[in-house]
Amino acid sequence: MTVMSADALYLTNDDEANRLLATDPLALLIGFVCDQQVLLQKAFAAPYELRARIGTLDAHAIATMDPGALEAAFKEKPALHRFPGTMAQRTQELCAVVDEEYGGDAARIWTGAADGADLARRLLALPGIGDMKMRSIVSILGKRLDVRPQGWEEQAPNHHCLGDIDSPQALVAYQDAKRAYKASQRAAK
């Protein structure tokens, strides 16, 4: 496993989970897979809790484990996600790709990218990662983890995003701004 450069990514309310996101590339990707229809903090705390429940965040181990056992780990109270079965399946699919295409080392997705466009292509090929998540991952990689292949900025959002969160206070400000934006959108309708 390749260790990343930041000490923590402040995407949860748990210091240990934040450290895991910054130091384990697979944890970061699993957090993004889970970042759907739940609070940001819950999604990104899921990899830390999953590791505690199954004993590892090894891509091969997760890819080859019994799907029912992985689903049970996601469903254990408190559930890791609002839709634990679906997220267990997506996590296992993600780990299978990381295992088969990147030798189990999720960091190879970005360390092996020729440029920003290649990085985007590699991320978009992952289960559970669409355009918006890809752009957020590129932003975090470039702004927080010093992963900057040529042209990475063209793939990152040109607005305030997860890559701009550099402290617990910035997380609160990000979420406040997001709520205000959504409220303004609803009011405009």
MDTraj code that builds the backbone (N, CA, C; nanometers):
import mdtraj as md
import numpy as np

residues = "MET THR VAL MET SER ALA ASP ALA LEU TYR LEU THR ASN ASP ASP GLU ALA ASN ARG LEU LEU ALA THR ASP PRO LEU ALA LEU LEU ILE GLY PHE VAL CYS ASP GLN GLN VAL LEU LEU GLN LYS ALA PHE ALA ALA PRO TYR GLU LEU ARG ALA ARG ILE GLY THR LEU ASP ALA HIS ALA ILE ALA THR MET ASP PRO GLY ALA LEU GLU ALA ALA PHE LYS GLU LYS PRO ALA LEU HIS ARG PHE PRO GLY THR MET ALA GLN ARG THR GLN GLU LEU CYS ALA VAL VAL ASP GLU GLU TYR GLY GLY ASP ALA ALA ARG ILE TRP THR GLY ALA ALA ASP GLY ALA ASP LEU ALA ARG ARG LEU LEU ALA LEU PRO GLY ILE GLY ASP MET LYS MET ARG SER ILE VAL SER ILE LEU GLY LYS ARG LEU ASP VAL ARG PRO GLN GLY TRP GLU GLU GLN ALA PRO ASN HIS HIS CYS LEU GLY ASP ILE ASP SER PRO GLN ALA LEU VAL ALA TYR GLN ASP ALA LYS ARG ALA TYR LYS ALA SER GLN ARG ALA ALA LYS".split()
xyz = np.array([
    [0.0849, -0.1187, 0.0000],
    [0.0000, 0.0000, 0.0000],
    [0.0889, 0.1242, 0.0000],
    [0.0525, 0.2202, -0.0805],
    [0.1243, 0.3465, -0.0860],
    [0.0639, 0.4421, 0.0157],
    [0.1477, 0.5029, 0.0984],
    [0.1002, 0.5985, 0.1979],
    [0.0918, 0.7359, 0.1322],
    [-0.0123, 0.8088, 0.1623],
    [-0.0327, 0.9402, 0.1027],
    [0.0281, 1.0480, 0.1917],
    [0.0329, 1.1725, 0.1428],
    [0.1137, 1.2757, 0.2069],
    [0.0482, 1.3533, 0.3209],
    [-0.0806, 1.3669, 0.3269],
    [-0.1457, 1.4435, 0.4339],
    [-0.1590, 1.3578, 0.5596],
    [-0.1660, 1.4231, 0.6737],
    [-0.1862, 1.3512, 0.8000],
    [-0.3320, 1.3120, 0.8194],
    [-0.4232, 1.3935, 0.7683],
    [-0.5658, 1.3671, 0.7861],
    [-0.6451, 1.4389, 0.6770],
    [-0.7566, 1.3792, 0.6407],
    [-0.8555, 1.4447, 0.5553],
    [-0.9776, 1.4640, 0.6431],
    [-1.0215, 1.5860, 0.6591],
    [-1.1252, 1.6192, 0.7578],
    [-1.2656, 1.6028, 0.7000],
    [-1.2993, 1.4765, 0.6709],
    [-1.4290, 1.4470, 0.6108],
    [-1.5234, 1.3768, 0.7079],
    [-1.4762, 1.3495, 0.8302],
    [-1.5590, 1.2875, 0.9335],
    [-1.5422, 1.3657, 1.0627],
    [-1.6127, 1.3233, 1.1650],
    [-1.5965, 1.3837, 1.2980],
    [-1.5054, 1.2993, 1.3863],
    [-1.4362, 1.2029, 1.3276],
    [-1.3506, 1.1104, 1.4018],
    [-1.2057, 1.1261, 1.3541],
    [-1.1164, 1.1594, 1.4464],
    [-0.9766, 1.1824, 1.4109],
    [-0.9111, 1.0600, 1.3485],
    [-0.9393, 0.9412, 1.4019],
    [-0.8785, 0.8190, 1.3482],
    [-0.9298, 0.7906, 1.2069],
    [-1.0584, 0.8089, 1.1838],
    [-1.1148, 0.7888, 1.0505],
    [-1.0546, 0.8890, 0.9525],
    [-1.0360, 1.0132, 0.9971],
    [-0.9751, 1.1153, 0.9112],
    [-0.8315, 1.0788, 0.8751],
    [-0.7572, 1.0238, 0.9702],
    [-0.6195, 0.9813, 0.9428],
    [-0.6176, 0.8645, 0.8443],
    [-0.7099, 0.7716, 0.8613],
    [-0.7164, 0.6575, 0.7696],
    [-0.7420, 0.7036, 0.6265],
    [-0.8332, 0.7972, 0.6090],
    [-0.8635, 0.8478, 0.4746],
    [-0.7405, 0.9084, 0.4075],
    [-0.6541, 0.9698, 0.4868],
    [-0.5356, 1.0359, 0.4314],
    [-0.4203, 0.9399, 0.4068],
    [-0.4230, 0.8251, 0.4714],
    [-0.3086, 0.7352, 0.4609],
    [-0.3377, 0.6049, 0.3877],
    [-0.4625, 0.5740, 0.3651],
    [-0.4983, 0.4499, 0.2965],
    [-0.5819, 0.4837, 0.1726],
    [-0.5222, 0.4724, 0.0544],
    [-0.5948, 0.5075, -0.0690],
    [-0.7257, 0.4314, -0.0875],
    [-0.7285, 0.3035, -0.0488],
    [-0.8523, 0.2271, -0.0640],
    [-0.9611, 0.2809, 0.0279],
    [-0.9240, 0.3227, 0.1485],
    [-1.0221, 0.3813, 0.2399],
    [-1.0859, 0.5050, 0.1769],
    [-1.0046, 0.5887, 0.1149],
    [-1.0579, 0.7087, 0.0495],
    [-1.1578, 0.6710, -0.0591],
    [-1.1230, 0.5734, -0.1408],
    [-1.2138, 0.5326, -0.2491],
    [-1.3421, 0.4693, -0.1949],
    [-1.3304, 0.3873, -0.0912],
    [-1.4511, 0.3282, -0.0318],
    [-1.5397, 0.4389, 0.0249],
    [-1.4794, 0.5403, 0.0857],
    [-1.5578, 0.6533, 0.1353],
    [-1.6363, 0.7198, 0.0236],
    [-1.5713, 0.7374, -0.0906],
    [-1.6426, 0.7977, -0.2036],
    [-1.7534, 0.7083, -0.2558],
    [-1.7312, 0.5787, -0.2594],
    [-1.8366, 0.4868, -0.3025],
    [-1.9571, 0.4999, -0.2099],
    [-1.9307, 0.5133, -0.0795],
    [-2.0395, 0.5230, 0.0189],
    [-2.1024, 0.6619, 0.0259],
    [-2.0420, 0.7601, -0.0374],
    [-2.0910, 0.8981, -0.0308],
    [-2.2104, 0.9163, -0.1234],
    [-2.3229, 0.8666, -0.0762],
    [-2.4452, 0.8713, -0.1549],
    [-2.5636, 0.8530, -0.0614],
    [-2.6482, 0.9517, -0.0550],
    [-2.7719, 0.9471, 0.0226],
    [-2.7500, 0.9252, 0.1724],
    [-2.6339, 0.9651, 0.2216],
    [-2.6065, 0.9688, 0.3658],
    [-2.5224, 1.0938, 0.3902],
    [-2.5113, 1.1319, 0.5162],
    [-2.4263, 1.2456, 0.5487],
    [-2.2818, 1.2165, 0.5096],
    [-2.2134, 1.3187, 0.4679],
    [-2.0735, 1.3082, 0.4292],
    [-1.9910, 1.2377, 0.5369],
    [-2.0098, 1.2783, 0.6614],
    [-1.9326, 1.2200, 0.7715],
    [-1.9569, 1.0697, 0.7849],
    [-2.0812, 1.0265, 0.7670],
    [-2.1129, 0.8840, 0.7770],
    [-2.0471, 0.8068, 0.6636],
    [-2.0546, 0.8593, 0.5435],
    [-1.9954, 0.7917, 0.4283],
    [-1.8455, 0.7718, 0.4460],
    [-1.7770, 0.8765, 0.4890],
    [-1.6318, 0.8691, 0.4966],
    [-1.5819, 0.8041, 0.6260],
    [-1.6697, 0.7852, 0.7234],
    [-1.6334, 0.7078, 0.8423],
    [-1.6507, 0.5584, 0.8164],
    [-1.7262, 0.5224, 0.7144],
    [-1.7545, 0.3814, 0.6851],
    [-1.6281, 0.2973, 0.6652],
    [-1.5260, 0.3443, 0.5933],
    [-1.4066, 0.2592, 0.5775],
    [-1.3384, 0.2257, 0.7106],
    [-1.3326, 0.3210, 0.8003],
    [-1.2719, 0.2978, 0.9315],
    [-1.3496, 0.1921, 1.0091],
    [-1.4796, 0.2057, 1.0100],
    [-1.5633, 0.1101, 1.0815],
    [-1.5611, -0.0260, 1.0118],
    [-1.5596, -0.0268, 0.8789],
    [-1.5528, -0.1535, 0.8053],
    [-1.4244, -0.2287, 0.8411],
    [-1.3134, -0.1574, 0.8459],
    [-1.1862, -0.2203, 0.8825],
    [-1.1946, -0.2816, 1.0223],
    [-1.2590, -0.2118, 1.1144],
    [-1.2741, -0.2653, 1.2497],
    [-1.3609, -0.3912, 1.2492],
    [-1.4610, -0.3954, 1.1640],
    [-1.5542, -0.5082, 1.1620],
    [-1.4980, -0.6314, 1.0927],
    [-1.4194, -0.6111, 0.9860],
    [-1.3702, -0.7279, 0.9109],
    [-1.2197, -0.7497, 0.9290],
    [-1.1519, -0.6568, 0.9955],
    [-1.0118, -0.6747, 1.0278],
    [-0.9123, -0.6288, 0.9232],
    [-0.9604, -0.5750, 0.8118],
    [-0.8688, -0.5340, 0.7053],
    [-0.9376, -0.4402, 0.6072],
    [-0.8569, -0.3662, 0.5345],
    [-0.9032, -0.2943, 0.4158],
    [-0.8156, -0.3362, 0.2978],
    [-0.7828, -0.4623, 0.2912],
    [-0.7050, -0.5173, 0.1814],
    [-0.7983, -0.5457, 0.0632],
    [-0.7642, -0.4916, -0.0534],
    [-0.8520, -0.5044, -0.1701],
    [-0.8781, -0.6502, -0.2063],
    [-0.7738, -0.7331, -0.2067],
    [-0.7920, -0.8741, -0.2426],
    [-0.8817, -0.9448, -0.1414],
    [-0.8580, -0.9189, -0.0140],
    [-0.9381, -0.9839, 0.0902],
    [-1.0853, -0.9470, 0.0774],
    [-1.1135, -0.8204, 0.0516],
    [-1.2528, -0.7770, 0.0388],
    [-1.3134, -0.8291, -0.0911],
    [-1.2365, -0.8256, -0.1997],
    [-1.2867, -0.8720, -0.3294],
    [-1.3241, -1.0193, -0.3271],
    [-1.2514, -1.0978, -0.2489],
    [-1.2730, -1.2425, -0.2499],
    [-1.3514, -1.2947, -0.1298],
    [-1.3906, -1.2047, -0.0392],
    [-1.4655, -1.2542, 0.0770],
    [-1.6086, -1.2893, 0.0382],
    [-1.6702, -1.3716, 0.1185],
    [-1.8082, -1.4103, 0.0953],
    [-1.8955, -1.2849, 0.0922],
    [-1.9706, -1.2633, -0.0171],
    [-2.0537, -1.1422, -0.0247],
    [-2.1511, -1.1297, 0.0921],
    [-2.2027, -1.2403, 0.1414],
    [-2.2941, -1.2354, 0.2548],
    [-2.2257, -1.1873, 0.3818],
    [-2.0999, -1.2266, 0.3993],
    [-2.0247, -1.1823, 0.5173],
    [-1.9963, -1.0329, 0.5091],
    [-1.9640, -0.9848, 0.3893],
    [-1.9404, -0.8409, 0.3737],
    [-2.0691, -0.7634, 0.3964],
    [-2.1781, -0.8128, 0.3421],
    [-2.3071, -0.7465, 0.3633],
    [-2.3430, -0.7452, 0.5121],
    [-2.3160, -0.8543, 0.5816],
    [-2.3439, -0.8594, 0.7257],
    [-2.2613, -0.7541, 0.8003],
    [-2.1372, -0.7340, 0.7581],
    [-2.0531, -0.6318, 0.8214],
    [-2.1110, -0.4929, 0.7972],
    [-2.1641, -0.4687, 0.6793],
    [-2.2266, -0.3395, 0.6496],
    [-2.3570, -0.3215, 0.7262],
    [-2.4299, -0.4313, 0.7493],
    [-2.5602, -0.4229, 0.8161],
    [-2.5501, -0.4192, 0.9682],
    [-2.4380, -0.4667, 1.0237],
    [-2.4214, -0.4687, 1.1691],
    [-2.4563, -0.3310, 1.2265],
    [-2.5257, -0.3307, 1.3390],
    [-2.5696, -0.2046, 1.4007],
    [-2.4520, -0.1301, 1.4631],
    [-2.4410, -0.0020, 1.4437],
    [-2.5173, 0.0755, 1.3459],
    [-2.4696, 0.0460, 1.2042],
    [-2.5635, 0.0364, 1.1132],
    [-2.5307, 0.0059, 0.9735],
    [-2.4342, 0.1104, 0.9183],
    [-2.3465, 0.0659, 0.8293],
    [-2.2472, 0.1563, 0.7714],
    [-2.3078, 0.2525, 0.6705],
    [-2.4269, 0.2208, 0.6234],
    [-2.4908, 0.3036, 0.5213],
    [-2.6407, 0.2826, 0.5272],
    [-2.7118, 0.3765, 0.4742],
    [-2.8580, 0.3681, 0.4656],
    [-2.9002, 0.2472, 0.3815],
    [-2.8184, 0.2128, 0.2809],
    [-2.8424, 0.0981, 0.1928],
    [-2.7229, 0.0032, 0.2036],
    [-2.7125, -0.0703, 0.3143],
    [-2.5922, -0.1496, 0.3397],
    [-2.5659, -0.2598, 0.2369],
    [-2.6697, -0.3235, 0.1880],
    [-2.6496, -0.4299, 0.0893],
    [-2.5900, -0.3780, -0.0395],
    [-2.6453, -0.2689, -0.0884],
    [-2.5954, -0.2080, -0.2120],
    [-2.4527, -0.1587, -0.1947],
    [-2.4243, -0.0958, -0.0812],
    [-2.2895, -0.0439, -0.0600],
    [-2.1877, -0.1557, -0.0397],
    [-2.2284, -0.2649, 0.0221],
    [-2.1383, -0.3800, 0.0357],
    [-2.1029, -0.4335, -0.1027],
    [-2.2028, -0.4438, -0.1892],
    [-2.1798, -0.4938, -0.3251],
    [-2.0881, -0.3989, -0.4027],
    [-2.1137, -0.2689, -0.3959],
    [-2.0293, -0.1726, -0.4681],
    [-1.8867, -0.1714, -0.4145],
    [-1.8743, -0.1845, -0.2830],
    [-1.7405, -0.1891, -0.2231],
    [-1.6658, -0.3124, -0.2717],
    [-1.7335, -0.4255, -0.2775],
    [-1.6687, -0.5477, -0.3242],
    [-1.6316, -0.5357, -0.4722],
    [-1.7182, -0.4745, -0.5520],
    [-1.6870, -0.4532, -0.6937],
    [-1.5665, -0.3609, -0.7096],
    [-1.5628, -0.2537, -0.6310],
    [-1.4498, -0.1615, -0.6342],
    [-1.3210, -0.2365, -0.5995],
    [-1.3233, -0.3136, -0.4926],
    [-1.2039, -0.3863, -0.4490],
    [-1.1593, -0.4887, -0.5527],
    [-1.2543, -0.5488, -0.6231],
    [-1.2182, -0.6438, -0.7286],
    [-1.1405, -0.5740, -0.8397],
    [-1.1848, -0.4554, -0.8794],
    [-1.1134, -0.3801, -0.9832],
    [-0.9745, -0.3397, -0.9335],
    [-0.9663, -0.2897, -0.8118],
    [-0.8366, -0.2498, -0.7553],
    [-0.7441, -0.3705, -0.7484],
    [-0.7970, -0.4848, -0.7086],
    [-0.7166, -0.6063, -0.6978],
    [-0.6700, -0.6537, -0.8353],
    [-0.7617, -0.6615, -0.9300],
    [-0.7305, -0.7180, -1.0613],
    [-0.6491, -0.6238, -1.1495],
    [-0.6821, -0.4958, -1.1477],
    [-0.6177, -0.4028, -1.2409],
    [-0.4998, -0.3260, -1.1814],
    [-0.4931, -0.3171, -1.0490],
    [-0.3877, -0.2377, -0.9857],
    [-0.3097, -0.3165, -0.8804],
    [-0.3168, -0.4495, -0.8887],
    [-0.2407, -0.5342, -0.7979],
    [-0.2754, -0.5138, -0.6517],
    [-0.3972, -0.4690, -0.6241],
    [-0.4412, -0.4474, -0.4871],
    [-0.4002, -0.3135, -0.4279],
    [-0.3253, -0.2320, -0.5018],
    [-0.2762, -0.1029, -0.4523],
    [-0.3569, 0.0102, -0.5161],
    [-0.4541, 0.0611, -0.4425],
    [-0.5417, 0.1659, -0.4962],
    [-0.4648, 0.2906, -0.5388],
    [-0.3541, 0.3205, -0.4739],
    [-0.2765, 0.4396, -0.5096],
    [-0.2228, 0.4316, -0.6516],
    [-0.2058, 0.3123, -0.7039],
    [-0.1569, 0.2981, -0.8417],
    [-0.2534, 0.3595, -0.9422],
    [-0.3779, 0.3775, -0.9027],
    [-0.4740, 0.4430, -0.9917],
    [-0.4228, 0.5815, -1.0266],
    [-0.3698, 0.6542, -0.9282],
    [-0.3205, 0.7886, -0.9556],
    [-0.1704, 0.7948, -0.9763],
    [-0.0938, 0.7107, -0.9102],
    [0.0515, 0.7189, -0.9309],
    [0.0903, 0.6716, -1.0705],
    [0.0081, 0.5886, -1.1313],
    [0.0359, 0.5403, -1.2657],
    [-0.0287, 0.6208, -1.3761],
    [-0.1038, 0.7239, -1.3399],
    [-0.1734, 0.8051, -1.4416],
    [-0.0731, 0.8889, -1.5205],
    [-0.0855, 0.8870, -1.6517],
    [0.0043, 0.9625, -1.7390],
    [-0.0183, 1.1124, -1.7260],
    [-0.1443, 1.1515, -1.7032],
    [-0.1792, 1.2938, -1.6917],
    [-0.3184, 1.3040, -1.6315],
    [-0.3684, 1.4261, -1.6216],
    [-0.4993, 1.4471, -1.5607],
    [-0.6120, 1.3747, -1.6324],
    [-0.6078, 1.3724, -1.7647],
    [-0.7126, 1.3043, -1.8410],
    [-0.7088, 1.1537, -1.8150],
    [-0.5886, 1.0968, -1.8054],
    [-0.5750, 0.9546, -1.7761],
    [-0.6237, 0.9251, -1.6347],
    [-0.5919, 1.0129, -1.5410],
    [-0.6403, 0.9969, -1.4042],
    [-0.7923, 0.9966, -1.4022],
    [-0.8527, 1.0899, -1.4719],
    [-0.9993, 1.0958, -1.4783],
    [-1.0553, 0.9671, -1.5372],
    [-0.9965, 0.9185, -1.6446],
    [-1.0432, 0.7958, -1.7093],
    [-1.0348, 0.6780, -1.6124],
    [-0.9225, 0.6673, -1.5405],
    [-0.9037, 0.5569, -1.4459],
    [-1.0069, 0.5628, -1.3337],
    [-1.0307, 0.6807, -1.2797],
    [-1.1284, 0.6944, -1.1714],
    [-1.2700, 0.6646, -1.2198],
    [-1.3048, 0.7129, -1.3384],
    [-1.4392, 0.6900, -1.3917],
    [-1.4656, 0.5436, -1.4234],
    [-1.3607, 0.4662, -1.4407],
    [-1.3757, 0.3229, -1.4684],
    [-1.4044, 0.2427, -1.3412],
    [-1.3954, 0.3069, -1.2258],
    [-1.4193, 0.2376, -1.0993],
    [-1.5685, 0.2293, -1.0684],
    [-1.6146, 0.1150, -1.0180],
    [-1.7551, 0.1038, -0.9774],
    [-1.7882, 0.2078, -0.8698],
    [-1.9023, 0.2736, -0.8870],
    [-1.9493, 0.3697, -0.7876],
    [-1.8909, 0.5089, -0.8010],
    [-1.8074, 0.5331, -0.9027],
    [-1.7453, 0.6644, -0.9212],
    [-1.7954, 0.7254, -1.0520],
    [-1.8734, 0.8314, -1.0391],
    [-1.9209, 0.9045, -1.1556],
    [-1.8423, 1.0335, -1.1712],
    [-1.8869, 1.1185, -1.2601],
    [-1.8135, 1.2406, -1.2935],
    [-1.7927, 1.3330, -1.1731],
    [-1.8967, 1.3566, -1.0949],
    [-1.8844, 1.4488, -0.9822],
    [-1.7878, 1.3937, -0.8763],
    [-1.7976, 1.2644, -0.8467],
    [-1.7064, 1.2043, -0.7500],
    [-1.5639, 1.2046, -0.8049],
    [-1.5483, 1.1751, -0.9318],
    [-1.4151, 1.1770, -0.9924],
    [-1.3514, 1.3132, -0.9733],
    [-1.4260, 1.4181, -1.0002],
    [-1.3717, 1.5532, -0.9879],
    [-1.3354, 1.5862, -0.8428],
    [-1.4170, 1.5397, -0.7489],
    [-1.3856, 1.5619, -0.6077],
    [-1.2601, 1.4857, -0.5653],
    [-1.2457, 1.3632, -0.6139],
    [-1.1258, 1.2851, -0.5822],
    [-1.0021, 1.3553, -0.6382],
    [-1.0098, 1.4008, -0.7624],
    [-0.8956, 1.4710, -0.8233],
    [-0.8618, 1.5946, -0.7417],
    [-0.9625, 1.6665, -0.6954],
    [-0.9399, 1.7851, -0.6142],
    [-0.8684, 1.7508, -0.4838],
    [-0.9149, 1.6465, -0.4158],
    [-0.8491, 1.6032, -0.2919],
    [-0.7057, 1.5595, -0.3198],
    [-0.6876, 1.4828, -0.4257],
    [-0.5526, 1.4369, -0.4593],
    [-0.4594, 1.5547, -0.4838],
    [-0.5048, 1.6504, -0.5620],
    [-0.4197, 1.7636, -0.5967],
    [-0.3990, 1.8632, -0.4837],
    [-0.5078, 1.8970, -0.4142],
    [-0.5006, 2.0027, -0.3125],
    [-0.4557, 1.9532, -0.1752],
    [-0.4836, 1.8283, -0.1404],
    [-0.4535, 1.7787, -0.0063],
    [-0.3418, 1.6744, -0.0039],
    [-0.3264, 1.5990, -0.1133],
    [-0.2345, 1.4860, -0.1094],
    [-0.1162, 1.4993, -0.2054],
    [-0.0999, 1.6151, -0.2651],
    [0.0144, 1.6441, -0.3531],
    [0.0271, 1.5472, -0.4707],
    [-0.0842, 1.4988, -0.5211],
    [-0.0849, 1.4145, -0.6414],
    [-0.1330, 1.5041, -0.7545],
    [-0.0382, 1.5451, -0.8399],
    [-0.0708, 1.6455, -0.9409],
    [-0.0135, 1.6103, -1.0778],
    [-0.0704, 1.5083, -1.1428],
    [-0.0223, 1.4813, -1.2783],
    [-0.0555, 1.6008, -1.3684],
    [0.0227, 1.6192, -1.4711],
    [0.0006, 1.7317, -1.5618],
    [-0.1459, 1.7348, -1.6068],
    [-0.2082, 1.8519, -1.5941],
    [-0.3460, 1.8699, -1.6361],
    [-0.4500, 1.8293, -1.5329],
    [-0.4073, 1.8013, -1.4099],
    [-0.5048, 1.7589, -1.3086],
    [-0.6083, 1.8662, -1.2819],
    [-0.5660, 1.9936, -1.2894],
    [-0.6580, 2.1036, -1.2590],
    [-0.7777, 2.1064, -1.3528],
    [-0.7578, 2.0601, -1.4765],
    [-0.8675, 2.0581, -1.5742],
    [-0.9756, 1.9580, -1.5355],
    [-0.9408, 1.8608, -1.4531],
    [-1.0364, 1.7587, -1.4102],
    [-1.1033, 1.7935, -1.2761],
    [-1.0421, 1.8832, -1.2017],
    [-1.0947, 1.9217, -1.0706],
    [-1.2050, 2.0260, -1.0875],
    [-1.2984, 2.0331, -0.9933],
    [-1.4030, 2.1346, -1.0010],
    [-1.3430, 2.2749, -0.9893],
    [-1.4084, 2.3715, -1.0506],
    [-1.3619, 2.5105, -1.0394],
    [-1.4461, 2.5864, -0.9369],
    [-1.5053, 2.5136, -0.8444],
    [-1.5832, 2.5727, -0.7348],
    [-1.5390, 2.5082, -0.6038],
    [-1.5849, 2.5633, -0.4934],
    [-1.5513, 2.5100, -0.3609],
    [-1.5987, 2.3655, -0.3519],
    [-1.5098, 2.2751, -0.3098],
    [-1.5456, 2.1339, -0.3053],
    [-1.4705, 2.0632, -0.1925],
    [-1.4818, 1.9312, -0.1863],
    [-1.4197, 1.8545, -0.0791],
    [-1.2687, 1.8750, -0.0708],
    [-1.2047, 1.9009, -0.1820],
    [-1.0612, 1.9248, -0.1813],
    [-1.0214, 2.0509, -0.1069],
    [-1.1154, 2.1385, -0.0810],
    [-1.0876, 2.2630, -0.0091],
    [-1.1012, 2.2484, 0.1424],
    [-1.1479, 2.1331, 0.1881],
    [-1.1660, 2.1113, 0.3319],
    [-1.0306, 2.0753, 0.3929],
    [-0.9803, 2.1652, 0.4765],
    [-0.8481, 2.1443, 0.5362],
    [-0.8502, 2.1452, 0.6890],
    [-0.9698, 2.1418, 0.7476],
    [-0.9825, 2.1428, 0.8936],
    [-1.1259, 2.1048, 0.9302],
    [-1.1487, 2.0713, 1.0567],
    [-1.2867, 2.0449, 1.0995],
    [-1.3774, 2.1666, 1.0784],
    [-1.3224, 2.2861, 1.0984],
    [-1.4016, 2.4081, 1.0777],
    [-1.4382, 2.4260, 0.9304],
    [-1.3453, 2.3905, 0.8422],
    [-1.3731, 2.4013, 0.6986],
    [-1.4817, 2.3028, 0.6563],
    [-1.4875, 2.1860, 0.7221],
    [-1.5942, 2.0901, 0.6941],
    [-1.7296, 2.1495, 0.7293],
    [-1.7394, 2.2125, 0.8452],
    [-1.8644, 2.2759, 0.8870],
    [-1.9030, 2.3866, 0.7890],
    [-1.8082, 2.4699, 0.7507],
    [-1.8353, 2.5788, 0.6565],
    [-1.8793, 2.5242, 0.5210],
    [-1.8152, 2.4170, 0.4756],
    [-1.8514, 2.3536, 0.3482],
    [-1.9967, 2.3060, 0.3532],
    [-2.0323, 2.2373, 0.4613],
    [-2.1680, 2.1847, 0.4710],
    [-2.2710, 2.2966, 0.4862],
    [-2.2376, 2.4020, 0.5586],
    [-2.3280, 2.5168, 0.5700],
    [-2.3511, 2.5801, 0.4330],
    [-2.2443, 2.5976, 0.3564],
    [-2.2559, 2.6572, 0.2228],
    [-2.3380, 2.5676, 0.1305],
    [-2.3186, 2.4374, 0.1410],
    [-2.3939, 2.3433, 0.0576],
    [-2.5426, 2.3482, 0.0912],
    [-2.5753, 2.3524, 0.2215],
    [-2.7167, 2.3630, 0.2620],
    [-2.7790, 2.4930, 0.2117],
    [-2.7050, 2.6026, 0.2221],
    [-2.7561, 2.7320, 0.1763],
    [-2.7795, 2.7301, 0.0255],
    [-2.6878, 2.6691, -0.0477],
    [-2.7031, 2.6597, -0.1933],
    [-2.8279, 2.5786, -0.2290],
    [-2.8451, 2.4649, -0.1636],
    [-2.9627, 2.3802, -0.1921],
    [-3.0910, 2.4537, -0.1571],
    [-3.0911, 2.5291, -0.0475],
    [-3.2096, 2.6060, -0.0082],
    [-3.2396, 2.7117, -0.1131],
    [-3.1375, 2.7788, -0.1643],
    [-3.1593, 2.8810, -0.2667],
    [-3.2140, 2.8186, -0.3951],
    [-3.1684, 2.6972, -0.4261],
    [-3.2177, 2.6280, -0.5457],
    [-3.3644, 2.5919, -0.5294],
    [-3.4006, 2.5448, -0.4086],
    [-3.5421, 2.5094, -0.3837],
    [-3.6290, 2.6348, -0.3885],
    [-3.5792, 2.7439, -0.3321],
    [-3.6574, 2.8685, -0.3317],
    [-3.6754, 2.9248, -0.4711],
    [-3.5799, 2.9011, -0.5577],
    [-3.5866, 2.9513, -0.6952],
    [-3.6920, 2.8765, -0.7785],
    [-3.7277, 2.7566, -0.7337],
    [-3.8263, 2.6772, -0.8080],
    [-3.9610, 2.7280, -0.7813],
])
top = md.Topology()
chain = top.add_chain()
for i, resn in enumerate(residues, 1):
    res = top.add_residue(resn, chain, resSeq=i)
    for name in ("N", "CA", "C"):
        top.add_atom(name, md.element.get_by_symbol(name[0]), res)
traj = md.Trajectory(xyz[None], top)
